[in-house]
Each structure stands twice: as structure tokens, then as C-alpha cells.
Amino acid sequence: IVLWNKKNLKVKTLQVGNPKKLSLEFNVYIQWYNNYSEIETNCVKYCCFILNNSWHFRTNDFRQRDYLSNCCSVNDFTHNLSEFNSFQVIHGHGKNILKKPFNLYSITLKQGLQHLKNQLQMRRESNGHGNELVKFECKFNMCHPQIPSNVNENILLSDIYKYFYYLNMQVYWKINYYFIVPYKNTISASTQRTNIKDIGDINILSNRKPKFNPLLCYVFDCFIKYNALKELLHEVITNGYLIDLILYHDDIHKQMGYPLQLHEICAILLYCGKSCNVEFSYDQTQFQYSKWKYLDTWSQNAIIILHSHEEESIELYCGLRGVRLENEKEIKEGYFISHVSTSDDIQIAKMYRSDQGCILHFHPSMRRAQGTYSCDVSWISPFKHEREILFARSYADPVSDENKSMKWCAKIENENENTQIILLTWIKYDQYIQQVMHISKMWNHSIDLNLIYRVLLDSRGSMDVTITCLNLFEEWKKQSNNVKKYEEKKKEFIERRCCNHHINLFIIFFKECLSSFDIKLDNAWIQTCTPIECATIITVKHGLPLVEKT
């Protein structure tokens, strides 16, 4: 390791393993932690780790920590990895595979799992997505090699793997986990728009407006160098623009726990408040993503992070000047090929529509849709009166089945000679709304619509199964103390952001009673969760698309 200072250069070597033992084993031990001591002074969050309980390393970004940790535990050159450690645990999948070195002679299975849990929590906290653990589970039967289901978690890893050749051994642990943003760090649009300081208008110099085409999707995958702020500003300057304001210490950002980094705030401010927005948006609709790859990447990151901190379901509008769809058949399920600015004030949309054009009407389900990310940026934007909600450009993996739940649907809601209003809804809303309303009518609209939707989803759209489940649930609620017991626990659900009490109560009923009936629902994962864990995953992760006025 090279140590730089002003006067001289020092080179230090780190001893890995025990030099007194004649052994081929090398053991690296890495502990992660986050250091927020300079948030107030330097607007920075450090991602740190300790190597072998002695060497402390500090990076400015969680990705840098990932890379440096790997450099200390594996010999990383080009695309080949040669492990230092005798024993490595691999977990994750796709691009999120992580390796964890362990000394299997001193670490028990329980300690190893706890260490992974802590590391994942540190990583989530440092990337701004929330560190409140909802679910953490190791699926022993899906590990490789398999771990016996009846294993004593207090035994050493060396005892679990004693029948395997462990020198330079890698094992795979199947870890299921889910984190959320803590309730105290969530915020609503109404809160954000209270006492926002007006920092003045910034003129938009160009009036070129890109033509909107909702049918297109483009996947841009580019390696981003992680000296992020420098690269972002260099790119903006090269394209003729310059950032001049940072809002890191805004009260709203503080309420959220400072989840954004400086370059992410700069990206949003550039999009909302500088004239480069027009050219940036135009280039995106022309698929010129590489011209603005840093502004595109960091603004998208910022929207995704802020989206996880918000609790909102409101109708939104976007005005498009000179745009009109002549044939309704042109509208299909789609993605956004560029960022889309909206407002909850239809008058703002009409202003941007001008004399002729269309208004995109965003149903509240669009704010709850899986894989569709949006956030209130009015606290960053110089144009406070626009009350801007910004939707991120869609990112879709062309080979993933998850894309199906990320799409939106569109239909012409109303039109005249000058204006066409197009309604956008989450695809899940369109798939189930007719069945939901039919069942709701059977109960004289006395049952929560999202509860009906959720049971339909878990029964794969079976009307008979859904009606049977709801009948049993209604009978269960009439029994003494069932609702009263929930009232006593209601606060615990709310603290986990589970604010639909009908869903919460149904999950308690499901866990207690439904297994005794001959009813098959497509939710085996619920069996291993507590009611609060289930409600959190269903409400926060999966999303509930319906509102009272639907």
C-alpha cells in the first residue's frame, strides 16, 4: 500500500494470515461501517471498512468500497479473480454478486449470517435506499453445497464444510433480504411544499420541445467511472453549461437523512433549472444517451433514491405542445424513453401545452407502480410554482420477466380540436380493475379495493378463490377480539409504513386461519414471514395501485 504525503513516499506491506504457521491459508477479515461526521461541514458521507481489525480505509462512495474491499480479499486483474482467502461466501445474483471472506475456523454459521446482514445494512444505508431491515433469511436448501435444515447455527463453518476440500473454496449462500426507508425518513408532497424557500427564476433560453413518443424503450448500459461529481461537471461544462447552486443542507433533505450525494443533487438541479434541460431532453428522445451519460445516470439515481423516501398517491399532469395521437391503436404498453416532468396542478400542464397539444393525465397508480420511479423535486427546482414531480427514464432489462410489471398503459380519456387528454395507468391497475370493481359491487363497495386487488393477485385472477377468501375474512372479523387484537398492534404496522389497515388485518387472518382451508394462493413466501414483514413487502415493495376514487 502506497502512503502519500507532502514530504515523502512510504510503502507499507500488509500481512495477510499468520506468518508463524507453515500454511497455504490466507485469511482476510473485513468489517464495514459508515462515517457521517462531515455531512454538515463537507456534505459528504464516507463509506469505510476495517481490514483485519487494524487498517482503516475510507472511500467517498459505496461502489468504491465494494471495489476496494474486493481488492483486499481477492486478487483482481482484468476479468479473472484469484482469491487470497482460503474460504469465501458468495451471495447475490446478476450484477449484485458480493463475496465475503471468512476464517471458517473462527466463525460460526450464526456469526457469518449476522456479518452478512450487517454488511448489507451498511451498503443500503450508504447508497441512500434505506437501512431498516424487514426480512433476512438464508435458504439452506438452496445453498451450494446445501446446508442441513436442522443445522445448529452455533457450530463453526469448518464443521459444516469438513467433508469438502476447502482450500481456496467458494460456497454460495442463498440470502433473501429486504430493506426499506425508515418511517421517520419518509416525506409527503404536502410536507415538501411547506415553507420552501424561493431562490428565484432561472430563464430557459431555448424553446425547442422534443416530440413525445410513449411507445419506445431503449436500454442504455454504460460503464460509469465513479469520480462522479468531477465527471458530471466536466460533462456539463463541455456541453456549455455550469452548475451554480447546491441544496444539500435543505431541511427536506435533512428530514430524509441526507440520502443524496452532491452529484445527484446537482444532476436534478441541472435538469430542473438550467437551459441544458431542453437539449438533454431532446437528445434523449433521439436516443442520444451517450452525449449526457452522467447527467442521465445521476439524475436517474437521484429519482430512484427519493422515490423510496416518499409516501404519495396523487393525480399528475404533463403538458406537451404540438403533440397529438391520431390513432388510439398507436398507444400500447410502454416505457418512458426520457425523464418526464409533471405537476399536480393541471394549469401548469395547460401552460406547457400552449394553444394545441396533449395533456398526459397520470393516474395515482403511476406513483405506486413497481419499476416506475418518480419523486417530488420542488424543493430542488428553482421554479417552485410548478410543483414538479419528476419521472425517471425507464430502465428495462430486455431479457427479464420483471419488465411486465414495470409497464404503463395509455388510452385517450378526452379530446377536442385543441386538446387531447391521455390517461396513463400502471399495467397492474388495468389488468385487475374490472374484476376488482365487480367484486366490490357484490359487497356494496364496503371492502377496500386494494385488499380485493391483492387477493386477486395472489389467486392469479381467480374470482371464485377471491370471493371465498373475502367471505371467510369477513366472518373472521366478526369473531370476538380479532379486530381488537389488531388495534393493539396497529402502531407497529404503521411504523413499518403499513398504513392500509384492511391489508394488515387480512394478513393476520391469513397467517392464523387460511392454511386450515383448502384454498391455494400463489404466495408461498408469506409462510416464512411475520404479519408485519408480509404487510411491509406487499405495501412498500409490491405496491397497491388503487385509490378510493378509481
N, C-alpha and C positions, 0 to 999 in steps of 0.2 A: 504494500500500500504506500503510495507516494503522498507525503505530507508537505503541503506548500506553505511557505511563509515569506515575509518580505526579505529576510536576511539570507536564509539558506534552505537547501532542499534536503529533506530527510526521507529515507526509505525504511519502512518498518515491515517486518515479516510477522505473520500471524501463525501461531502454532495451532494446527487442527489435529485433534486426537491426543493421545497420551504418548509422549516421546519415550517414556521409560519402558513401554511394552513393545516387545517384538511382535507386532501385529500388523496385518494389512488393513485394519479397520481405521476409518477416519470418521469422527463424529462431530458434526456441526449442530449447534443448538441456537435457534433464532427466536427472539421474543419481539413482538410488535407493540408499539404504543404511539399515541398521537400527542403532539405538543401544540397547545393553542395559546401559549404565553405571549405571543407577539401579534395577536389578532388586532388589538386596539392600537398598537404602535405602527406595525408594518403591514397590516392587512394580509397576513399570511398564516396558513396552518401547516405545520411541519408533520411529515409522516416519518416516524423514526423506528429503528429496531436496534436490539442489543444482540451482539454476536458472542456466543459462548460466555455469557454473563459478565463480559468485561468491556468489549468495544462497542461504543455507541455511534450510530450513523443517523444522519438527518437528511431528509430529502424534501423537496417542495411539492411533491405530487405523489399520489398513491401508486401510480404506474411506475414511477422511478423507484419507489421502494420495492415493488414487485420484482423489477429487473435486478436491482442491487442485491436483494435477498437471494435471488436465484444464482447470481454470480458468486455469492458466498457459499452456496450449498451445492451448486453444480458447475462444472467447467463448461461454459457456454461459448462455443465458437461456430460461426455460420449457423447451420441448422442442426448441428449434432450436439448432443448433450451427454457428457460423461460425468457421472455422479462422484462427488467426493465421499459422501456418506455411505456407510455400509447398508443403510436402510432408509427408504423413502416411502412416504404415503402420498398417493396421488388421489385427488378428488376434483370434482367438477366435470364439465364436458365442453366440447366445442372449443371456442376461443378463451374460455374461462377455466382452463385446467390449471390447477395450482399444485405445487409439490411442497411437501413438508418433511424436512429431515428429522428423524428421531433416533435416539440411542435406545434400541429395543431392550437393553439390559437394565435400564434405569427408569423406563416409562411404562406405566400400566395402561391398559386399554382405556380406562376411565379418564386418566390424565391426558392421554393423547386426544380423546374426543373433546375434552374441555379446552385443550390448547387450540384445536381447530376452531372451536366455537368462538374463542376469544379473538383469534386471528381474523375470522370472517366479520366479527363485530367491529374490529378496528378498521377493517377495509371499508365496510359500509359507512362508518362514521366519517372517514376521511374523504370519501368521494361524494358526500353530500346527500346520500339517499336515505339516511335514517338508520339508527343502530338499535332500535327496540326489537328484541328477538321475540318472534311469535312461535316459531316452530323450528326445532333442530332434532333430527333423527338419523341414526345410522342404520341402514337396511342391511343387516348382517348377511342375509341370504343372497344379496346381490353384490356383495364384495367379492373380490378376486385376489387370492383364494378366499373361499367362503369362511365366515366366522360362525361357529356354532351358535344357534339361537339361545341356548341355555348357558352361554359362557359367563363366567364370573368376571365382571368388568374390573375387578381389583387385581387381576393377575398381570404379570409382566408381558409385554409384547413378545419377548423371546420365548415364553412358554406357549403362546398361541401359534407361533410360526416355527417351532422347534423341529418339525418334520420337513421343513423346506430348506433348500440351500439359500441362506440369507445373505451371503457376501454380495454386496452391490445389488441387493434385492429391492424391487419396487412392488408395492402392493396397492390395490385400488380399493378405496372405501367409498361406498355409495352413500352420500350425505344429502338428505333433503332438509332444506332450511328456508326460512322466510323472515325478512325483517321489514319493519315499517317505520315511518317517521313518527316519533312520539306525539301524542295528542297535544302536548304543551307547545310544540313547534309548528302545528298546523295553523292555517290562517284562512279567512274567508275574504271574498272580494269586497264585501261591505266594510270589513276591518281595514283592508288595504287602502281604501279610498277615503279614509277619515284622516284629516289633518296632513295630507300630502303637500309638501312644500312645492310651490310653483317656481321652477328655475328658468322660466322664460321660454319664448318660442325660438326655434331654430328653423330658418327658412329652407324649404325643399326647392332646390334650384331647377330641377328637371321636371317636366310634366309628362314624360314618356311613361305609358302604362302598359305592362305586359298583358297579352291576351291570356285569359284563364282557360285551361283545358283540364277538366276534372277526371279525364279518362286515362291519363298517363301515369306511369310509375317508372322511376329509374333508381337503380341500386348503385350507390357510389361507395366504393371501398378503397380507401387510400391510406397508406401508412402515414401517420401524423407524427412528426418529431415533437418531443414533449417539452421543448423550451417554449411553452405555449404563448406567453404574453409577448415575447420578443417576435416570434413568427407572425402572430396576429397583427401586431402593429406594423411590422415590416411590410406585410402584405397590403394593409390598408394604405400606408404611405405610398407604396409602389403604384397603387391604383388611384392615387390623387387625393386621399382624404386622411384626416388625422383626428384621433380621439382627444377630447379636452375636458372630460368630466368623469369622475368615478364616484359611485354611490355606495361603497362597500359598507359604511357605518350607518346607513339608513335604519331607522327604528324597525321597519318591517323586516329587513334582512336580519337584524339582531333578534327579533322575535322568532324567526325561523332557525336561529342557531348558526348564522353565517354559513349556509351551505355552499354558496357560490364562491369561486375563485375570481381574482381580479380580471383575468382574461375573459371569463364568461360574462361578467357584468359589462365589460367593455363591448363585447360582441352584441349584446342586447341593446345597449345604448346606441351603438353604431346603426343597428337595424332600425330602431325606432326614431332616432333623432338626427340622422345625417343624410345628406343627399345621395350618398353611395347606396342607400336602400333601393332606390329606383333601378339603378343599373344592376345591382345584386339580384333583385327580384326578376328583372328581365332576363339576365343570364341564366337563372335557374330554370325558367320556363323554356329556355332554349337548350337546356341540358349542359350548360357550360359550368358545371360544378367545380371543375379543377381550377378555374380562374379565382374562385373565392373559397378555396377548400378550408381555410382556417376560420373564416367568418361563418361559414356554413356549419362546420363541426362544432365550434364552441357555442354558437347560438342555439344549436340543437341540443347540446348537452345541458345548457342552462335551462331551457324549456322543460326538459325531462326531469331535472332536479326540482325545479319549482313546482312542477305538476304534482310531485309526490308530497308536497307540503300544503296543498290546497284542498279545501272541502267546499265544493260548489256544484250546483246544477242549475244553470240559468240559460235562457234563450239568448242567442247571439246573432249578430247580423254583419254581413260584409258586402259593401257596395262595389260593383265592378262596372266601370264606364265602357259603354260601347260593346258590351258582350251580350249575346243572345243566342240561345239554342233553338234552332228552327224545328228540330225533330226530337220529340221526347225519347225516342228509341236510341238516340245518341248517348243518353245518360245510362251508365252502367255502374256496377260496384267499382269503387276506385280508391285511390290513394291521393295524397297531396304531393305534387312534384315540386312545390316550393313552400316556404313559410306563408301562412295566411293570417292577416290581421283582421280582427273582428272587434265589435263593440256591443255592449248590451243596450246601447242607445240607437234605435233604428234611424234617428235623424242624422247621425254620423254616417251611417251606411248610405242614406239618400244623398248626402253631400258628395260622397265619393262616386256614387252612381251618376251624378250630374243629370242632364236632361233625359238621357236614354241609357239603358243598360239593364243589368240584373242585380238582384239582391239575394245573396245566399243567406238562407234562414237556418241557423244551426239549432237543431232540437237539443234539449238538455242532455239527452243520452250521449251526445258527442263529447261532453265534458267528462263522461264516465266510461268512455269506450276503452277497451283493452288495446294497447298498442297505438292509440291516438293521443298524443301528448299536447297539452295546452296549458297556459298559465297567464295570470294577470301580470302585465308588465307596466301598469300605470304608475307604479312607484319609481320606475326607472325612466320611462319615456318623458321627454320634455313637454309633450302635448297631453297634459293631464285631462283636458276636457274630452278627449277621445275615449277614455276609459277602455284602453286597449287590452284585449285578450288575444294572445298570440299562439297560433297552432304551428307546431313544428312540421317541417317536411317529413313525409313518411319514410321510414326505413323498413324495407321488406326484404327478407331472405327468399329468393325465388324457389328454393327447394324445401321450405318449411311449411308444414301444415298450419302453423300458428297464424299465417297470413290471413286465413279465412276469417278469423275473429277480429282482425285489425281493420277490415274494410268499412267504408261507409256507403250508404245508398242515397240516391238523389231522385227527386221527382219534382215536376213543375207543380207548385202549390197554387199559383195565381199568376195571371198575366193580363196586360192590356197593350196598347200600342207602344207605350214608352217603357214599361217596366215588366220584367219577368221575375217572379219570386220562386226560387228553387229551394226546396226543403232538403236538408241533409240530416240523415239519421244513422246511428250505429247499426250495423248489419244485424246484430243480435236483436235489436228492437224490432226491425222489420220481420225477422223470422218468427217471432213469438207474439206480436201484438194482437193479432186476430184471435188466437187461442186464449190469450190472457183475458181479453175483453169478453169473450164468450163465457168463460168460466166465472168471471167477476159478475156478469149479469145473472148467472144462476143463483148467486148468493146475494143478489140485490146490492151489489157493489160494496159489500161490508168487509171484504177481505183485501188486505194490502196487495197491490198489483205486483210489487216486486217479489212478494212471497209466492204468488202464483207462478210468476216467471221462473223463479229458482226451482220450484218443484217440477215444472215442465222441463226445464233444462236437465235436471238430474234423471228424469224419467224418459229422456230422449224424445220429448214431444208427445208422450202418451197421455191423451185426455183421460182415459179410464183410470190409470195409475194416479194421476194428479188429483182427480176428484176423490178417489178413495183415500189418499193421504190427507187431503184437506178435511174430509169428513171425520177421520179419526182424530185429527188435530183439534178440531172444534169440540169434539166430545171430551178430549183430554183436558182442554182449558176449563170446562165446566166442573171438573172434579175439584174437590176442596184442596186448597193450599198450593196448587201448581203455579198459578199466576202470582200468588203471594210470595212464593219462594224466589221467583224471578225478580220481583220488585226489590227484594233484599240484595240481590246480586247485580242489579241494573247498573250501578255506578262502575263496577269492574268492567262491564262491557263497554260503557261509554268511554272510559279511559283508554280502551284499545280501539277507539274510533268506530265502534259498532253501534251506530245510532238508529238502526231500524229494529225496533223492539219486537216486531212481528217475526222477523227473520231470527232474531236471538232466541225468542221463545220456541219457535219451531225446531231449532237445532237441539235445544234441551229435550223437547219431546222426542225428536228423532233418536237421540242418544239413549234415552231411557226406555222407549217403548217400541219403536218401529221395527226393531230386529225380531220382535216376537210375532210379527205378522208376515205372511207370505207375500212380501212386496219387494221387488227388485228395483233398486235405484242405482244409477251409474255414479257412485261416489264412495268407492271403497276406501279412499284416502281419509274420509271422515272418521272411520273406525279408530284410527290411531291418534286422533286429535281430541283435545278437550273442547267443550262447547264454545269457550271464548276463542280458542285458536281457530276453530271452524268458522265462527262468525267473522273474525278478522280477515281471514283469507277470502271468504265469499264477498264481503263488503268492500274491502280495500283493494285486494288484488284482482278479483274477477270482475267486480263492478256490477252495479244494479242500474239498469238503463231507464227504468220508468219513473215518472213523477205523477203527482196527483192529477195534474192537467196533462193528459197524454193524447 
